[in-house]
Every structure is written in structure tokens, then in C-alpha cells.
């Protein structure tokens, strides 16, 4: 059959299996059944689905252009049917309370979930798979099959009956959300934000058929509880239906965006997202597929996409290898790295949405760029290729906030964020570059003059020391255990501003370690510190990168979140090395662009290798803490950057290089200042102090 060219490239010979049982008649299970039957017509494939054929939960699902290409290569016939029933969306629209911004260049397809299931049911049946609807397969009841596929979703009863088989761990997101629909017209993937007397709500909306749109509404737990939508009284009256009381309230809240239409429910209830990981995707004759194996937050649109791609990979592996166990191992080897990368992108995206209300004070253009850079999936070049005008607006808003609006008639364009001034209390810094003079320096006055000559906008002296009439802004940086409060403020009165140096834990910024760090900085601000120098933990723990830690199993009740495996941390303020190893972040794919992003240079000139660990992951973890501290405490935040980084125009060095990382962190309001040894200035020159 020509529609299985990917699978039939290698003929695995005699199979050691002939009977396949698939538990779960969702998109992945149905597509797998068709692919297996197409490759091995002699195999017996049964699909067991507890719901009726036309009993689909939800509204629409999305596929990226790349996933659609994979579907076309694997099964042209099914691909063609999906395309005919889909709508194509290429724009995103962000509806900030003060402005509406449009972003182009994001091609994806969306389709009704029920329509997709109908197509896949018919395609699987036509290939010879036997579909059993209204059939609840009890755990272990199908173990006599040669291959048992658990494709029964994130809440997999088959998997959870014996989680130790797969090393299953589950965590829960913090924010309550609800899947809804509407007949209101939308022509783009739309993100609307509304303010209420209780807090902020957000809606994700994308069309999936003529006159039909999926809407996902979410908010933070405090707003949800204050609004009264956490009360379960309506559930008791309507145990099998939607939360009608919340539906009505949400229709009112988003009335300005719905154009007179209402929100629609389909067993719609508030929930918190389940983050599922498994140490092993197979055991014995059983293998996990799709959400049963892994989940990625819906804000990166990858749930059904990953599941369908899993089906392609598993079917191909079974066809290549007659031994199911060897096929399972090959399938996991092929898929795990990509899934892990997607989960690592999804984690900061989920965190962004859990805390979006804390950023709505930002200028709309900066808020939009912050949203677009919530993960590391897009490079600066990718952003400019898609919507250069939106990037220009964000950069101009950043410069304006610093008091350097572009001259009338000046052409917009990139200028490094370090070059923008900053008003720090009563001191106006000419740029965002900071140098630190060590406490053991014998001639701090000469060191300050040298730093000023190199272009530093602020020089921080370790310890409480003063200088007579320096030519550059000078402040003090103290470690909390060495001073603070009124005494420190009085000692440093002539060398304002005062900064505190605090070690930044490698753990999640929104977990217990982040809570403790934020509380520490809040106390320092109350004692007179204007800013903090966040320095990375010199010994990152194993849980430093989202997705790399070991999570503990099952999470708490809805509306709460745990961060298992992330210890409380200890921001002690002890001396640490303030340099970050530039290292390498590898080669990334710019989703939607169809081409790989440039790889990050292995090391910038003049740098040294620092602590072990992915420097890009450490940088993003540091930014998470920096942004939280900045937003919640009001402190000015300085972070270290690699020695020897070249102050090039953002994007001019290619890929996700350090000049671009630093620029985006400043422009999007994640940090205020950067601490570095003398940079190699090529262009543009940093405005000199004085």
C-alpha cells in the first residue's frame, strides 16, 4: 500500500506478534490501528473505546504544518481527508486590555475533534481494524494479546493500575482552566485578557470549523476562588454535564470578545493540568502511547500532535522488528528526546499563563514580546522574520520607558537593550551595564575609573566603601549576612544605590525555592536595598531544568500545585562566581519556519568553562527567578552574563547567541541590569558614563 511508504521502507520479516489490543479509541489509538493493519494485513488489531462513536469530549484540536507533513508522508489518504475538514490559521491576535496586536507567520491547521475521530474511525475500520465502542477494558483484561497499547489518555486507568511498571509520575499545574466552545467568529488564534474585581481571566480561542471556535479559559487560583467559581454546588445538580454557572459567568466576562454569542459547554468543568511523565514507556507486552506516556501543556498545542506522531513511530518500529520488546525500545529511543524537548518548552509556557496577570501592567508591545518569548522555541531572527514591526514596537516601548525614545522620523531597528538608560532612584544610569569591584581591590577608585572608561553605567563596590566624587554612578553590593537594615543603609548613604548579592537557586522559580528567594529579597527591599544582584547557584541540582527532574507521583486536588523534586533552596547570599558559562545550547528548530535555527557558538571569546550543566537552561532558570523577584518585590534586578560576550546588534551573530539572549531579557522586562567583565564592543557603542 503506497500510503505506508515510511513504514514499508524496511520489511522486518517474520513477526513474533499477530494480535494487537489498543485500549483507547482517541486519535492516536485509531491512527495506530490503521497503520499497523496497512503494514501487516494479517495482524489482528482490536481497538477498545469506552465511549460511543459520536461521543467526543472537547471541541477542536490543532496540528502544526510539520505534523501535517508527517501525516501526509505516512498516510496520504487520511491526510487528505483531514485537510478537507480542517481550517488553516496563520495569525495570532493578542487582546491586551489597552491594545490589540496581530502577529503573523504561525501556520497551523485545526479541526473538530469529533470530525477527526469520525475520519480516523472510518479509516481504521477500512484497513481492517475491529473497533469496540462502549467497551470498558478492565486493567489486565487484555494481557493475552501479543501487543497491548495503552492509549487511554493522561488519566490512563491501564497505566495507573500498576504505575510502578512504567515509573509513572504526575504533577498538577496551578491554574484552573476549562475547555469551552463558541459560535462567535474568530479568524486568528486569539488570546484575550480581561480584568475583574477579583483578578484577571484569560481566554485562548482558535477557530476549528465554519462558525465554530474552541475557547480555553484560565485564571489563577486566588481569582478563581474569589470569583466563587470554585464552588461545586452546580456539579452536584448536574453530575454528567457542564458547569453551567461558570459558563454563564464567563460568557458575561468575555462578552466584549464574543460579539453577542455565548460560550458553549461539552462536559466542561474546571480542571488543573496533569503533567505526566514515565520513566519507561513499555513493560513486557504493554506500551504507552500519547498522553498516557507524556503530556505537554495545551498552551504549546502539542497534545494530539505528539500522540499522532507517536503512532507513526510505534507502527514503523513494530513493522521493522518482529520482536515487540525490541520495537518498543526503538520507538522510545526515537520519540523520547523530541517529547522531552516539547515538555521543556511547555513548562515555562504553563508558568507564564499561571502568572500572566502579573505582567498586564507592561506596555502592550512589551507584553506581547514577553508572551512570544515565554519559551526558547523562537529565535530573535524568527521573531523578526514573522513580525518585525511588533518587535520594533516592543523595543521602542523599552527605550521610551528608559527615556530614550527614537527621534521623530528615525527608522526603527534593533539597538542593543544594554544601551538604554535607567532611572535608579534619583540616579540616572546611561546604560544597563554593571561592573563589580571586588572587596580585595587595593585601589577601588582606579577600578571605578577604568570601569567607567570601558562604558559601565554603574559600578558596584563590594562592601560598604565610599569614593570622592566618582565620574560614574557608584553603588555598593553587600551580602545579607554581612550587613543590612538601617546600619547598612547609613554606611552606604554616600554610595547609593545599595544592592544585595543573593544566590539564585537552580530550582523552579515558582516552587518553594522561588518562594523563599522572593521572600528574602522582599525583606531586603524593606531594609533599604534598591536592587539585588542574583548570582547563579554554583552547584546546580539535578532538578535545574524544567522536565529534567524526577517528579513524585500523584499530585494534589484541583486548584493546587506541587513541585515535587524541587527542594526549598537556600538563598543564603554567600559568595558565588558571578559568571555564566556560555557553553552551547545545541541546534534548535524554529517551529513553523521549516528550517533549523542556527546553532549557538560553543564559547564566546575570552570566556571560561563554568559549572557543569546546560548554560541555556541555567540562563532561563535564572531569568525566571529574576522576573518573579522584579515583579513581586519592586527591586531592580541585575544578573551576571558571560565574560567576553560581544555587544553586537541583537541577532547579528546568528542563532540564540548571548547578545540576543541578553537583549530580549532586557526588552521584555525580565531583568534590569547585566553584570559582566569588560565586553568586546563591536557595535553599537554603549553610551559612555559621565
N, C-alpha and C positions, 0 to 999 in steps of 0.2 A: 504494500500500500504506500503510495508516494507521499501521503501526508505524515508519515513517520520517518522521514529521512534522517533525522537526528538519532533516532533510536536504532535504525537498521544499518547504521554505518558499520557496526560490529555485530556479528552473529555469535552469540555466546555458546552455541552448540546445545547439547542435551541439558535440559533444565532439571534441577533437583526439586522442583516445585511444580505444582499443577493446579492447586486450589488456593485462591486468594479471597480473604474476607476483609472488606473495608467497612469499618464502623464510622458512620457519619456521611450523610449524603449532601454535604456542602460542596462548594465549587472544587476544592482540592480533591476530595474523595471521588467525585463523579469524573473529573478530568483524568485522574489516575486510572480509574477503571477503564475508560475508553482507550487510553494509551497502551495499557497492558494488553487488552484484547486485540488492539491493532497489531502489536508486535508479536503476540503469542495467541493466535486464534484458538489453539487447543486448550488454553487455560480456562479454568472455571473461575469467574470473578463475580462475587456477590457483594452488593452494597446494602447496608442496613441503616435505615434512617427512621428515627422515632416519629417525625412529623409526617403529615400528608404531603403529596407532591406540590400542592399550591399553597403551602403554609410556611411562608418565608417571614422571618423576622427582619426588621430593618427596612431601608429604603433603597439607596443607591450605593454602588461601590465604584472605585476608581482604579485605573491601570495607567502606568506611565507609558510613554512611547516605546521605551526599551522593552518593557514587559510584553507589549503588543507585538513587537518584532519577534520575540521568543515564541509567543503563541503561534505566530504565522509560520515560523520555521518548523515547529513541532507538529502542527495540525492545521493546514491551510483552510480546510473546510469549516472547522469550528471557529477559527479566527474570523473567517468571512461572515459567519452568522453573527458573531459578537459585534463586529464593526457595524453591520447594518442596523443593529438595535441600539447602538451607542450614540452619545453626543460627544463632540470634541470641544474642549475648553482650553484656551490658550492664555487667558489673562487672570490675574489675581487683583482683587479690589479690597483695599483696607479702609474701613469706615471708622476713622478716629473721631471722637466727639467734636473735634474742631476742624476737620478737613477729611475729604475723601481722596485717596491716592490710588492710582492704577499702575499695575506692574505687568509687563508683558513677557513673553518668551517661556511660558510654562505649559507645554503641550501635554495633555493627558486626556484619556477617554473615561467616560462614566456611563454606567448602565444600571438599570433597575436590577436589584438583587433577585427579585422574582423572575424577571425575564432571563437573567443569566442562568439561574437554576433550571428553568424550563429548557433552555438550549442545551445545557450540559446533560440533563436527564435524557433528552431525546438522543443526543449524540452518543452517550454511553450505552443506551439500550440498542441503538442501531449497530453498535460494534459488537453486541452480543453479551454485554454485562447484564446480570439479573438484579433488578432493583426491588428492594423490600421496603415499602413505606409503612408507617405506623408500627414499626418493629423496634422495640426496646431491647437491645442486646445486653444482657446482664454481663458484668465483668467476668471474664474467663469462659463464657459460654461458647466462644468461637475458637478456642485454643487448638482445636483439632485441625484447623486449616494449616497449610504449609506456610503461608504468609498471612499475618494478621496486621492490618494497618489501622492504627488509631488516628482517625481524622475527625474526632468529635469535639474539636474546639478547645478554647482556653480552659473551659470548665470540664475537661475530659474526665468522665466517670471511669473509663477504662484505665487511664493513666493513674488517676488518683486512688484507685482501689489498691494499688501497690506502688506507691511513689518511689520506694527505695530501689525498684528495678531500674529506674531512669535517673535517679538523683534529682528529682523534681524540686524546684524551689519556686515560691510565689511571693511577690510583694504587691503592694497596692499603692496606686497614686494617691495624692492628697485631694484632688479636686473632684467634686461630684459633677457628673455630666449626664446628658440624656440625648438619645437618638430620636429625632423627630423628622417630619416632612412638612412640606407646604406646597400650595399651588401658586404661590407668589412667583413672579418671573424674575429670574436671575440669569445673567449672561456671562458671569465670571465666577470663579471661586472667590467667595466674598467673606470677609471677616469683619463683623460689626461689633462694636463695643458700646455698651450703654451704662450710664451711671444711675444708681437708685439711692434712696435714703439709707439703704442697708449696705451698699457696696456696689461693685461692678459685676456685670454679666457680659459674656462674650458668646457670639454665635458664629459657627463655621457653616457656610452654606455653599452648595455646589449643585448645579442642575444635572439631572441624570436622564431625563426624558422630556418630551414636549410638555411644558406647563407643570413639571414636577421637579422639586428640589429637595435634596437632603439637607437637614439642619441639625447640627450638634450644638447644644447649649451647655456651657460650663461656667462655673464660678468657684470661688474659694470657699472652704468650709465655713468660715465665720459669716460670710454674706449669705450662704445657703441657710444656715441656722437662724440668722437674724431675720431673714425674709419669711420664715415659717414653713418653707417648702420641705424641710426635713421631717415634718410630722407625718406619720404613716396612717392616719385615720382613713384617708381615701383608699389606701391599699386594702384595708380590711373590708371595705364595701365592694371593692372591685378586684378580687384576688387574681383574676386571669387577664386583666386589661391594663390600660394605661393609667398613669397618674393624672387624672382629668383636672384636678385642682391646679396642679403645677402647669399643665398645658394652658389653661385659661390665663393664669398669671403671666406666663412667658409670652403669650400672644399679645398681651397688653404692653409688656415691657418693650417688645420689639416691633410694635405697631408701625413706627415710622419707617421700618425697613421691609415690612410685609405688604405695604400698599393696599391695606384693607382686607387682606387674606388672614386666615388663621393658621396656627401650627397644628399639624396632624400627628396623631399617635398610632403606634403599632406595637402594643405591649410595651410602651415606652415608660421606663422607670428611671429614677436616679440611680447611678452606679458609680463606682470608682474603678479605675483601670487596673486590670490584673497584669502584672509583668511576670511572664512565665519564662523560666529557663530550665533546661535539663542537662545534667552532666553527660548523659548518654541518650542518644536518640533511638536506640534499639536494645533489645534484650531477648535472647532466644529467637523465637519466630515472630516477635512483635516489633513494630517500628512506628515511630511517631511521625505525623505529617502536619504541616501548617501550624495553626495556633496551639495545637496540642503539644508541639515541640518547642514553640517560641512565640512570643508576642512582641510587637513594636507599637508604640503609642500611635493612636489614629491620626495625630497631627502631622505625621510624615507619610500618611496614606499608603502604608505598605502591608497591611494585614492580608488581604486577598491576593495581592501581587506576590508576596513571598510564598503563600500557600500554593498557588498555581505553579510557580517556578519550582517549588519542592516536588510537586507531582511530576513535572517533566524530568527532573533529575533522578527521582526514585525509579520511574518507569524505565529510563535508559539504563540505570545501574542493574536492575533486575534482568533486563534483556541481555546485557553484556556478560553477566556472570550467573551461571546456573545455581550457585550456592547462595541462598538468601542472606546468610550472615555476611558473606564477603560483599554482596551487593549493598547491604545496609551500611557497611563500613565505608564503601566507596561513595555512597550517597551523602553520608555525613561529612566526609572529607571535602566533597565538592561544595556543599552548601554552608557549612558552619561559619567559615570566615566571612562570607558575604552577609549572613544573618547577623553575626556579631557586630559587624560594621554598622548595619542598619540599626540595631539596638543601641549602639553607642551614639548614633545621630539622634535617635528617638528620645533618649534620656534627657538631654538638655532641652529638647523641644517640649517635652512634657513639663519640665521645670519652668520653662518660660511661660507656658499657659497657666500653670498653677499660680504664677506671681504677676500676671500681666497688669493687674490693677496698680501695681507699684510704679509703673512706667508711664501711665497715661498723662502725667504732668509734662512729659517731654514734648518738644516741638514735634508736630505730626511727622515731618520728614525724617527726623532722627528716630522717632518711634518706629517708623516703617523700616528703616535700615536696620534697626536693632532686631526687629522681627525677622527680617530676611537673613540675618547673620546669627540666629539663635543656635544653629548648628554649624559645623565646619564643612557642610556639604557643598557650599558655593564659594568659589574663589572671588577675589576682588575683580579680576578680569571677567568672570562670569556675570557678576552683578552689573558691570558697566556694559557688557555686551547686550544684556537684556533690557536694561532701563537706565542708561547713563544720566538722563535728566533727573530721575529720582535720587540717584547718588549725589549729583551736583547739589540738589536741594538740601540734602542732609548735611553735606559738607559746608554749605553756606550757612545753614542754621547753626552749626557748631562754631563757625568763625564769628558769626554775629553775636552769639552768646558770650564769646570771649572779647568782643569789642573791636573786631577787625572785619567788618562787613566789606564785601568786594566793592571796589569803586564803581560808580554808575557807568554802565556801558562796558565794563570789563567782561571779557569772555570767561564763562565758568570753566572750571577744570580742576584737576587734583592738585592740592598743595598739602604737604605732609602735616598731619594733625599736631605734631610736636611744635610746629612754628606758630601756633595760635597762642595769644596771651591768656592769662588767667588772673582774675582778681581774687587774691587770697587774703581775706580780712581787709585791712587797709593797704596792703601791699599789692601792687600790680606787677605780675611777673611777665616779662616779654615773651616767654615761650614756656613749654611744658617739660623742659629737660632739667633734670636734677643730678647734681653730683654730691657725693658724701665724703667728707674729710674724716679719716679715721681718728680715733681718740689719741692714738700714739704719735700723731703727726707733730714734729717739733716746731714747725713754722706754719700754723694754720692760716695766717694772713697771706703768706705766699701761695699756699694751696688754693685759697679762695680766689686770689687774683688770677692764678693760672686757669682755674675752672671758668671764671668769667671770660677770660680771653678765648677759651675754647667754645664759648657760646652758651654756657649753662645759664638758665634763667633763675635758678635757685640753688644755693649751696647749703647743705645741712652739715653742721658740725656735730660729731658725736660727743655727747657730754654737754654740760652747761658751761659754755665759754662765750665770751663776747669779743668783738673786734671793733677798733675805732674806725668809723666812717667807711665801711667797705663800699666798693664800686658795684657790687652785685648784691641782690637780695640774699640775705643770710638768715638761716634759722637753725634750730637745734633739733637733734633727734636723740631721744632718751629711751632707755629700756625701762619698762614699767617697774621692775624690781629695784631700779636704781634711783627712782625719784618719781614725782608726780604730785598732783594736787597743788595746793597753794604754794608750797615751797618751790616746786619745780617751776611754777608759773612766774614766781618772783625772781628766781635765779635767771630765767631765760627772758626776762622782760625786755632787755635791750637787744635780744637776738631773735625776736619774733619773726616768723611763726614757729610754733612749737609742734614737733612731730613725735610720735611714739613708734618705736620699732616693735612689731609684733610678728611672731612666727605664724605662718598660714598653714593650717593642716592640709594634707593631701586629700582628705575625705570630702564627701559631698557637702557643698555649701548649704544645702537645705536640710541636712541631717543634724544630729546632736552636736557634731564638731562645729558646724556653721553657727548653730545657736550660741554655743559658748564663745566663739570668736566675736560674734556680733555684740554679745553682752559685755565682753571685755572692752571692745572699742567704745561702746556707748558710755561705759564708766570713765574711760579716759577722756572722752569729749566733755563729760560733766566736770572733770577735774581741770579743764583748761586747754587740752590739746586741740589744735585746729585740724591736724591731719595725722595719718598713720602711714608708715612705711611697712607694707606687707611683704614679708620675705618668705620664700617657699620653704617648707619643711625639709631639712637636709636629709631626712631618711623617709622617703615616701613609703607608705604602707601598701600592701597588696591591693587595697580597695581604691587606689587613687583614681582610676579611670572608670567612668560610667560603663557598666556592662562587664568589667573585668573582675569584679569582686564576687565572692561567694555569698549568695543571699540565703537567709534562713527561711525555712518553709512556714507554711501558710500565714498570711497577714491578718490584720485585724478586721474589725467590722467596717462597713461602708462609712466614708466620711473621715477616716483616719488614715495615717500613713506611717509605716515603719521604714527604717533604713537599715535593715539588718546587715551585719558585717561592717558597718561604719561606726567605729568607736567614737567616744565623746571628744577625742582630741584633747590637746592641751596647749592653747596659745600662750606660752609662757613668756614670750618676749626675750628669750635667750639669744645669744649671738649666733647668727647664721650667715652663710655665704649668700650674698645677695645676687649672685649671677645665675642665670639660667643657661643650661647647655642648649645651644641652637639645634644641635643634632640633626635628625631627619625625621620627617613625618611621612615619608613614603610618597607614592603616587596615588592621587585620588581621582575619582571620576566626578566630573561636574554634571550632576543629574540633569537630564533634559537637553544637554548640549550635544550628546552623542560622541564626545571626544574626551580623552583623559586629560585631566589638569596637569600642568607642569609639576614635576617633582620638586620637592623642597631641597635646596642645596644642603649637602652633607654638613657643612660647617662654614660659618662666615669667617672672614679673615680676622686674625687676632684673637680668636676665642679659644677656649679650652673645653675639654670634656668635663661635664659636671656629674651629678649623681645619676645612677642608673635609672632608666625609665623613659618613656616616650615624652620628649620635650613638648610636643604639641598638646598632648593630653594634660601634661602638667600646667601648661600655659592656660588652657581652657578651664582647668580646675581653679587656678589662681584667679582668673577673671570672674568666675562665679562667686568666689568669696569677696573679691573687690567690689563687685557691683552690689552685692547684698549689703555689705558694710556701708558703702557710699549712700545707698538709698535709705537705709533704715536708721543710720546714725547722724547723717549730715556731715560726716568727716570728709575732708579732702583725702583722696587715696593715691598714694604713689606705689608703683610696683617696679621691681627690677627687670631689666631686659638684658640680652646678651652683650658682652663686651664686643666692640668692633663691628656692630651692625652698621650697615651703610644707610645714611639718611637719604635714600633715594625717593623719588616720587613714588607714591603707592602704586604697586602693580608693575613698575618698570623693570623689576628684577625677575619677574615671572613667578608663577605659582603662588604658594602660600608662604612667601618669604617673610622674614621678621619685619622689614619696614612696613609691609602691608598689614600684618597682624597688629602691630603697634598702632598704626593709623586707624584701623577700624575700631580698635578698643577705645581710642580717644573719641573719635567722632560719634560713636554710638553711646557714649556716656557710661562705659563700664569702668573706666579709670579716669584720673585727672592728670597725673604726672608720671613720667618714666624716669627711673634711676639707672644710670649707665656710666661706665667709664667713657672716656672721650670717644665719640663716634667718628667714623670715617665719613666726613661730609663731602658728598659729591654734588648733589643738587636736591632741593634748593638750600641756600644757606639759612641757618637758623638766625632770626633777628638777634643781634647782639644785645647784651645787657648794658645798662648804663645810661 
